[in-house]
Amino acid sequence: MQAPAPGPGPGPWHALPCARSELRLDLVLSCGQAFRWRERSAGHWTGELGGRVWTLRQTEEQLWFTVHAGPDPDPEPDPGRILRDYFQLDVPLAPLYAAWAAADPRFQRAAAACPGVRVLRQDPLECLVAFICSANNRLPRIAAMLQRLCRAFGRRLARLGRQPYHAFPSLQALAGPGVEARLRELGFGYRARFVSGAARAVLQDLGAEGLARLRGAPYAEARRVLCSLPGVGAKVADCVCLMALDKPEAVPVDTHVWQVARQRYGLEPGAAARSLTPRVYRETGDFFRRLWGPRAGWAQAVLFCAEVTRPRGALPCASPSPKRGRARRSRSSCLGPP
């Protein structure tokens, strides 16, 4: 469907049928799954996807999009296909919400607060680098780091107003000489070594195509390969498995998730453990997989969204972290730092 722009923007606009109950852009694009979308005006989200710059908005029953001019001489003949894949719109959300609420009464409050939350299907390299950068970090800083990374190493795609947009860098660009030093200049700190080291390891052992082929590997195998990379532990690996490698059963676990499992669900994994040991991590993830089923990672995304978007003073769907700042969206991604 093509029509004039529904509000301010460049046009022409196109639409996909998609009810707001199946996708909430404001929740999905701002709660720590992806970090390069910006709400440039009310309800209009702009970001880079597949080497092009998009602006998205939605009405109650439609997802509207426009693709801005870029350097690609051979544009995608069906841009809607890219969005359907990215938002995984072939997965109906309503039956999942109903099943999770039936299995877990605690989920019902989160479902009411955060309808339309689904897991993105991201580019594996960008997802890997983003979650390496998420270590002991907060959402605004992760976004700023990735913006600097793309400006330094990615090709420029478009300029909208005063804002330039760049593609995510290629694997070769991130694995090149001098990358670690440049990333340190850009404020990446110790993460600079992990980003450049992981890129070199992927280039040497897998290639970008091999990394993407992990989508067809069993969850345990994909996780094992990721955990062999510099800077990638169990939680970062599970974030990438969930949000880029088609492993909806992956449940990223941190100390916050562990405390939720203990305090809200009465789980006692590794009862004597005082820290998040590998055994505790595994048992906590297994508990939620048994509770929520084969798309347990999607259910966790809803709970996380309900937590970071709730007003201050409201009852949480899960135990809050101490000493929270005023901005609810400042929490680190994927339910806390790795």
N, C-alpha and C positions, 0 to 999 in steps of 0.2 A: 504494500500500500504506500502511495506517495501523496503528500499533501503539503501545503504551506506550513512553515514552521509554527508549532503551537506555542508561541511566545517568542521572546527575543532570541536571536541566533542567526546563523548564516543561511540555513536552508540549502537545498531542499531537504525535507525531513521524510523519513520512512518509518513505518510502524510494524511491529510484530504483535500478534495477539498474546497478551500476558497479563493476567489479573494481578493487581497489587498484592493479593493474598499469596500469590506464588512467587513474587519477587518484590522486595522493598529496597530500592536503590540506596536510600539514605542510610539504611542499616548495613547492608552487605558491603558497600564500598567504603565504609568509615570505621569498621570495627576490627581492624587488625588482620584481615586476610590479605588485602592488596594495599599498596601504599602510594600509588601514583595517580589516583583520581582526586580531583578537586571540584568542589561545588562553586563554580565561577559566578553563578547567579542563582537565585532561589529555585531549587529543584532541578538545576541544569548541572550535570556532572561531566567533566571533561578529563580525558586521560588518553594514554597511548595503549594500543592493543594491536598486535599483529603487524607492527611497523607502520601504523597509521594513527592519526589523532581523531578521536570520536567525542561527540557530545551526546549525552543521553538524558532523557527525562521520561516521565511516565504519567499516564492518567489511570483511572481506576481499572481499565481493561486493556490498555495497550502500552507497550514499551516503544517510545519514539527514539530515533537516532539519526544523526547526520555525521558523515565522514568528511573531515576537512581536507582540502587539497594538500598533497604531499609529493615527495619526489618519486614515488613509485609509478612508472609509466604503464604498468599492467595491473590496475586495481582488481580486487576480488570481485568477480561477477555477481556474487551473492553475499553481500556483507552481512545480511541477517544470519547467515549460517555461522559466521564467526561469533556473533553474540549468543546464538542458541547453544553453541559449544561452550563458550566461556562461562555462561550462567547455568549450564547443564539443564536447560529448560525441558529436556526430554524426561526429566525425573519429576513426576507429580509430587508436590510438597504436601498437599492436604492429607493424603493417606498416611504419610510418614508422621506428621504432627499427631494425628489421631492415634496411631499405634504407640508412639512414645508416651503420650498422655495416659493411655490405658495401662501401659506397663509401669509408669512412674508418675504418681500423683503430684510429685514436686515439679514435674515438667509443666503442668498445666498453667501455673502462674507465669512462667517464662514464655509459653506459647501465646498467652493473652497479651503480654507486653511486647513481644517481638514476632509478629507474623511475617511471613515472607522471607525468612532468613535461609539462604541456601549456600552451599560451599561452591566456590569458584573452581574452574578448571584452568589453572594458570600455566604459563610457559615454565617448564621445569628449571631452566637455568636461572631465570629471574626469581622464581620462588626460592630456590636454594640460596642465592646470594642474599635475598631479603631477610631470610630467617637466620642466616649466619650473622647478619647485622643486628638482629633483634636481641642478641645476647646482652642481658643486663641493661636493657634500653627501653625507651618509651616511644609510643606511636609517633608523635610529632618529630622526634629526632631521627627515627628510622626513615621517615618520609624525606626529611631534609638530606640525610646522607645519600639516599638513593637518587634524589634529584641531582646532587653534585656528581655522583658517579656517572649518571647518564649524560650530563653536560660535558664531562671530561672525556668520556670514552665512546659515547653513542653518537650516531649520525643525527643531524638536525632534521626534523620532519616538517615543522610548521611554526609560525609565530602568531599567536592570537592576542591582539593588543600588545601589551608589553611582555607577555609570557612566552618564552620559547619552549618548544616541546621536542624531546629527543627520543629516539628509539633506545631500547635497552641494549647495552653493548653486546657484541658478539663474544663467544667463548674465546676466540683467538685474541681479541682486544684485551680481555681480562687476564689472559694467561701470558701476555707479552712481558718483555723486560721492563723494569722500572715501575711496574704497576703498584707494587707494595709501597714504594717510596712516595709515589704520587698520592695514593690513598691516605697515607699518613699526613701528607700536606693538607688533604681535604678533611681531616678531623676524624678519621676512622679508628685511630689508636691501634690497640692490639688486634682489632678485627681486620686490619689491612693485611696482615700476614695470613689470616685464615681465608679471606676472600681470594687473594691471589693464589694461595696454595691449593685451595679447592678447585679453582679454575684450571690450574696446571694439571692437577691429578685427573680431572674429568677429561681434559683434552688428550692426555697421554693414554688413559686406560679405557675411555668410553667414547669420547666425542659427543657432540650435541645430539646426534642421532641415537647413540647408545644410551644416553641419559633418558631420552624420550621413550626408548624401547622398554625401559623399566615399567612403563604403564602396563605392559603385558606380562610382567613377571609376578610371581606370588608375593604377597605382602612381606613375608619374612625375608625373602631374597632381596627385594628392593631396599628394605630397611638395612640389611646387612651391608649392601654396597654403599649406601649413603653414609653409614656410620664409619666406613673406612676412610672418608674424606677428612682433610684438616678442618677443624672447627665445627664438626658435625657430631653431636651426641644424639641420644635417643629421642629427645624432644624435637630438636630441629629436624631429624630424619622423619619423625611422624608428621610434623607440619607439612613437609614436602610431599610425603606419601599421600596425605589427605587432600592437599590443595593443588597438586600438580600431577600426581602419578596414579590417579584412579583407584585409590585405596580408601574407600569410605569407612572401613572398619578401623582405621588408624585413629587413636585417641591420644593426642599430646598430653602428657602429664607433667605437672610441676608441683611444687610444694603447696600451692593454692588448691589445685585440683585434688591433691592427696588429702588436704585438710577438709575439703568439701566432702570427699568420700567418707571420711571418718566421722565428721561432726553431723552431717546431714543424712548420711545413709547408713551409719553404724558399721562401716567396713573397718576391719582391723588387719590390713595387710602388713605382714612383718611386724607383729604386735610389739616386739621389743625394739624395733628400729626407731631411731631418733632423727633420721635423715632419709632422703629419697634415694634409697639404694636401688640397684638394678632389680632386685626381687620385688621391692615395694612398687616400683614403676610398672613392672609386668603385671603384678596382681591387681593393681588399681585399674590399668587399662582393660584387663580381662573382666573385671567386675562390671565396668560400664558396657563392654561388648555383650555380656550376658544380659544386662538390663535392657539395653536399647536396641540390640540386634545388629544386623550387618551394616547399617549406616550409623553406627554409634558416634563417629566423628562429626557427622552432621548435627546430631542432637546436641553434642557438646558445644557446637558453634552457636546454637540458639541460646543455650544457657549463658555462654560468655557474653553474647550481645545483650541479653537482659541485664547482666551485671554491670556492664560498662555504660549503659544508657539510662539506668534508673536515676531518678532525681535523688539528690542528697537527702538523707533522712528517711527515704522510703524503705520498706522491707525488702531485703535482697532475696533473690532466688537461690543464692549461695552465700556462704560466709564472706564478708568483705575483708580485704587486706587492711592492715592498720595504716594510719598516717596517710590516708588518701589525700591527694591534692583536690582543688576545686573542680578541675576539668575532668569529667568522667571518662573522656576518651584518651586521657594521658597514660592509661595503663599499658603495659607492654603487651605485645600481640600474643595470640594463641594461649591465652590465660596465664600470662606472666612470663618473666625472663627464663631462659633455659637454665 
